[in-house]
Amino acid sequence: MAATAVSWNASSYGHRRRERSIKVGVVGCGDRMKGALIPAFLQHAKEMNFEFVAVSDIWNRRREEGTAYIESLAGQGRFGPQQR
């Protein structure tokens, strides 16, 4: 029996990036998410055509803080300017 492995890097999806953005939801908005992952994500979001569209957390306070944090870093409105 033969097996085949295929690997693509992000540049191979270039044609899809131009067509539409990739929607991302945050699940769990704790210290690691706010301290490292969200800033890193936002640093590359425009280049890779990603956008935050949702925040989820079991704790209301964390969910509200996470939403406010992303909005403060992204700029304006709900997670920053929307690209449609």
N, C-alpha and C positions, 0 to 999 in steps of 0.2 A: 504494500500500500504506500503510495507516495503522498507527501504533504507539501503544500505550497504556502509560503509566507509572503505577504505583500506589505510594504511599508510606504506611506506617503508622508511627506512633511507638509507644513502649512502652506508653502508656496504652491504646491500642486492644486490647492483649492482656490487659486487666484481668480479664476473665472467666476466662481460662486460668490466671492467677496464683493465683486462689482455688482452682482445682481441684487442681493439683499443682505441685510445685516443678520448676524447671529444673535439671538436673544438668550440672555443668561439670567438665571434666578439664583439668589444667594439662599442657601439652606443652612441656617445656624449662623448667627452674626456675633460671634464672641471676639475675644481679644486677638486671636490669631488671624481671623478674617479681617478685622479692622486694622490690625497693625502691619500686616504683610500682604495678604492676598488681594484685598481691594485696591490698595495703591499700585501694586504691580500690574493688576488687571487694567486699571485706568491708564497706566503708562502706555499700554499697547492697544487699547481699545479702538482708537481711531484707525491706526495702521492696519489692524486685523479685522476691522468692521464688526466689532462686538458692541453690545449695549446691555446694560442692566435693565430688566423689566419687572423684577419681583424680588421681595425680601421675605423670608419665612424664618420664624424662630418659635420655639415652644413658649417662650416668655414674651409677653406683650411689650415690656420695657425694652428688651433687647431688639425686638423687631422695629420699634419706633426709633430707637437710637441708631440702629443700622441704616434705616431709611434716611434719617437726618444726616448721618455721616457720609453716605454715598452722595447725597444731594450737595453737601458742602464741598466735596472734592470734585464732583462732576461739573459743578457750575450752577445751573439754574433748574427750577422746576423739578418734576419727578425724575430724578436720576440724570438730569442734564438735558441738553438739546436732543430732541428726537430726530432721527434721520429716516425719513420714509421715502 
